[in-house]
Amino acid sequence: QVQLVESGGGLAQPGGSLRLSCAASGFFFSINAMGWYRQAPGKQRELVATISSNGNTNYADSVKGRFTISRDNAKNTVYLQMNGLKPEDTAVYYCNAPKVRTIDYWGQGTQVTVSS
């Protein structure tokens, strides 16, 4: 079955960095787009970044220039490098595998807290 397992969340100071990882299994990772979303308390889940099967990327305006999404098809893993973190980046971050045999899959989420 499809599994997405996130890791790398935690506490960071404003201006700091974190790197999230999402290990995928159960589908043909290399031909599937992948994405990162986040949900802050009391807010709707929102897109952070996506990466296509051929490496094209797309970012929310709020993270452009600070976050970088990448993938390693040999490891079936997608990453989110987060630099210049701000308190407003605090949220639960979710890995997404869209349209895997027509179904969207989500990881369990990893908490990112940005605070001094």
C-alpha positions in Angstrom: 0.0 0.0 0.0 1.0 3.6 -0.4 2.9 5.1 2.5 4.3 8.6 3.0 6.5 9.1 6.1 7.6 12.6 7.0 10.5 13.4 9.2 12.7 16.4 10.1 10.3 18.7 11.8 11.0 20.4 15.1 11.7 23.7 16.7 13.7 26.4 15.0 14.5 30.0 15.8 13.4 32.8 13.4 15.9 32.9 10.6 16.9 29.3 11.1 16.6 26.3 8.9 15.0 22.9 8.8 14.9 20.1 6.3 11.9 17.9 5.9 12.0 14.5 4.3 9.2 12.3 3.0 10.0 8.7 2.3 7.5 7.2 -0.2 6.6 3.6 -0.9 3.9 1.5 -2.6 3.8 3.4 -6.0 6.0 4.4 -8.9 7.6 7.4 -7.2 9.7 8.6 -10.1 6.7 9.2 -12.4 4.6 10.9 -9.8 4.4 14.6 -8.9 4.9 15.2 -5.2 4.1 18.1 -2.9 4.3 19.7 0.5 1.4 21.3 2.2 1.0 22.9 5.7 -1.8 23.6 8.1 -1.5 26.1 10.9 -3.9 26.1 13.9 -7.3 27.4 12.9 -6.4 27.7 9.2 -7.0 25.6 6.1 -4.4 23.4 4.7 -2.4 25.3 2.1 0.1 24.5 -0.7 3.7 25.1 0.1 5.5 23.6 -2.9 5.2 21.0 -5.6 7.7 19.1 -7.8 6.8 17.3 -11.0 8.2 14.0 -12.2 10.7 15.8 -14.3 11.8 18.2 -11.6 9.7 21.3 -12.4 8.9 23.2 -9.2 6.1 25.5 -8.0 6.0 27.5 -4.7 3.5 29.5 -2.7 4.4 33.2 -2.8 4.9 33.2 0.9 7.9 30.8 0.7 9.5 31.7 -2.6 13.2 32.4 -2.2 13.3 30.7 1.2 12.1 27.1 0.7 13.4 24.6 -1.9 11.6 21.4 -2.8 13.7 18.5 -4.3 13.4 14.8 -4.9 15.8 11.8 -5.0 14.1 9.2 -7.2 16.8 6.6 -6.2 15.7 7.0 -2.6 12.0 7.5 -3.2 12.2 10.6 -1.1 11.1 14.2 -1.5 12.6 17.0 0.6 11.7 20.5 1.7 14.7 22.7 2.6 13.4 25.6 4.7 15.6 28.6 5.2 14.9 32.0 6.7 12.1 30.5 8.8 9.5 32.9 10.2 7.1 32.5 13.1 4.3 32.4 10.5 5.8 29.2 9.0 4.7 27.4 12.2 2.4 24.6 11.1 2.0 20.9 10.6 3.6 20.0 7.3 2.2 17.2 5.1 3.7 15.3 2.3 1.3 14.7 -0.6 1.3 12.3 -3.5 -1.4 13.4 -5.9 -3.4 11.1 -8.2 -1.7 7.8 -7.5 -4.1 5.6 -9.4 -6.6 8.5 -9.1 -6.2 8.8 -5.3 -4.4 11.6 -3.4 -2.3 10.3 -0.5 -1.1 12.2 2.5 1.6 11.6 5.2 0.8 11.8 8.9 2.4 15.3 9.2 5.3 16.7 11.0 5.2 19.7 13.3 7.4 22.7 12.5 7.5 25.4 15.2 9.4 28.7 14.7 9.9 30.6 17.8 12.6 32.4 19.8 
